[in-house]
Amino acid sequence: MTVQPDRDDYESPLGTRGGYLRVDLECSDGHGFAFIMGNHKGAEFVGVVPRT
């Protein structure tokens, strides 16, 4: 799990501004994903992206 500070840059893997929490996941076949939860100015963002 990785926690990123709240910034005004578009650094989130979801392409959003603000801080975010990243949880790296892997299925039994070895495919990697990142579960992302972010927040910026009261807006919540949730997504799953391929792990890089």
Backbone bond lengths (Angstrom), bond angles and torsions (degrees), N, CA, C in turn:
res aa  C-N    CA-C-N  psi(-1)  N-CA   C-N-CA  omega(-1)  CA-C   N-CA-C  phi
1 M - - - 1.433 - - 1.518 108.06 -
2 T 1.313 116.76 139.43 1.456 123.38 178.96 1.516 108.96 -129.45
3 V 1.326 117.39 133.99 1.461 122.07 176.11 1.519 107.99 -114.36
4 Q 1.324 116.31 125.61 1.462 121.77 179.58 1.526 109.42 -105.35
5 P 1.312 118.19 141.48 1.471 121.06 -178.90 1.523 112.41 -67.11
6 D 1.317 115.69 160.43 1.457 122.02 178.87 1.520 109.38 -75.96
7 R 1.326 116.00 112.48 1.467 122.36 179.42 1.519 108.81 -129.91
8 D 1.306 116.72 164.00 1.459 120.94 177.72 1.525 112.38 -92.58
9 D 1.330 117.31 11.67 1.460 120.88 177.97 1.531 109.65 -89.53
10 Y 1.316 116.13 157.90 1.466 121.61 177.63 1.529 109.48 -89.49
11 E 1.327 118.09 60.14 1.462 122.85 -175.33 1.521 113.40 -92.40
12 S 1.318 118.36 -11.80 1.455 121.77 -177.56 1.523 110.69 -66.27
13 P 1.334 118.49 143.80 1.467 120.78 175.08 1.530 112.68 -60.74
14 L 1.334 117.70 -16.40 1.457 121.87 176.69 1.527 111.28 -86.48
15 G 1.323 117.74 -7.27 1.451 121.89 -178.81 1.516 113.07 81.93
16 T 1.335 116.82 18.40 1.461 121.46 -178.80 1.522 110.55 -103.51
17 R 1.317 116.02 165.91 1.462 122.05 177.16 1.521 109.27 -89.98
18 G 1.318 116.08 164.67 1.463 121.17 175.11 1.513 113.31 92.42
19 G 1.333 114.85 179.38 1.454 121.43 -179.25 1.520 111.86 -75.10
20 Y 1.329 115.23 161.92 1.458 119.30 178.26 1.518 111.17 -154.86
21 L 1.324 114.50 160.08 1.452 123.75 176.44 1.515 106.99 -113.14
22 R 1.329 116.86 130.68 1.465 121.89 -178.92 1.521 108.98 -120.54
23 V 1.340 116.34 126.72 1.461 122.22 175.94 1.520 106.96 -118.10
24 D 1.332 117.11 117.20 1.466 121.37 179.25 1.524 109.61 -82.39
25 L 1.336 116.00 131.80 1.458 123.32 -178.09 1.523 109.58 -126.60
26 E 1.344 115.82 156.40 1.455 120.98 177.31 1.516 108.81 -145.01
27 C 1.355 116.89 133.80 1.461 120.27 178.57 1.528 109.81 -84.20
28 S 1.319 116.10 173.98 1.467 120.61 -177.23 1.529 112.55 -66.58
29 D 1.334 117.80 -18.23 1.468 121.34 176.80 1.521 112.91 -89.60
30 G 1.345 117.34 -0.04 1.453 121.43 176.41 1.516 115.82 92.87
31 H 1.330 118.24 4.15 1.465 120.51 177.60 1.525 109.47 -75.50
32 G 1.326 116.79 134.17 1.456 121.18 -177.81 1.519 112.67 -103.78
33 F 1.333 115.39 139.59 1.449 122.36 178.81 1.513 109.05 -137.05
34 A 1.313 116.44 157.15 1.461 121.72 174.39 1.523 107.92 -122.40
35 F 1.329 116.01 123.72 1.461 122.46 175.40 1.519 106.26 -90.68
36 I 1.328 117.57 120.33 1.457 123.05 -173.66 1.526 110.27 -116.24
37 M 1.337 116.02 130.92 1.466 122.06 172.62 1.519 106.79 -125.17
38 G 1.330 116.90 124.30 1.450 120.94 -177.67 1.508 112.24 -131.13
39 N 1.335 115.02 165.75 1.453 121.91 179.28 1.517 108.54 -147.36
40 H 1.334 115.32 137.70 1.458 120.12 173.33 1.517 108.44 -151.68
41 K 1.316 116.02 119.40 1.466 123.49 178.16 1.525 112.22 51.17
42 G 1.326 116.49 43.78 1.462 121.42 176.04 1.516 115.12 86.31
43 A 1.306 118.48 -6.53 1.471 121.60 177.99 1.518 109.04 -93.66
44 E 1.332 116.55 132.96 1.464 122.17 179.27 1.519 109.68 -101.48
45 F 1.338 116.75 139.87 1.454 122.92 179.32 1.528 108.59 -129.45
46 V 1.328 116.62 133.41 1.460 121.71 178.78 1.527 107.43 -134.63
47 G 1.336 116.17 136.30 1.459 119.46 179.06 1.502 112.53 -162.86
48 V 1.318 116.04 164.74 1.462 123.49 175.41 1.523 106.74 -123.25
49 V 1.316 117.16 126.50 1.453 122.18 -178.14 1.528 109.75 -129.00
50 P 1.329 118.40 154.11 1.465 120.13 175.53 1.526 109.58 -59.58
51 R 1.303 116.39 138.42 1.469 120.86 179.27 1.511 109.76 -76.36
52 T 1.330 115.47 134.95 1.466 120.11 179.85 1.511 110.32 -110.75
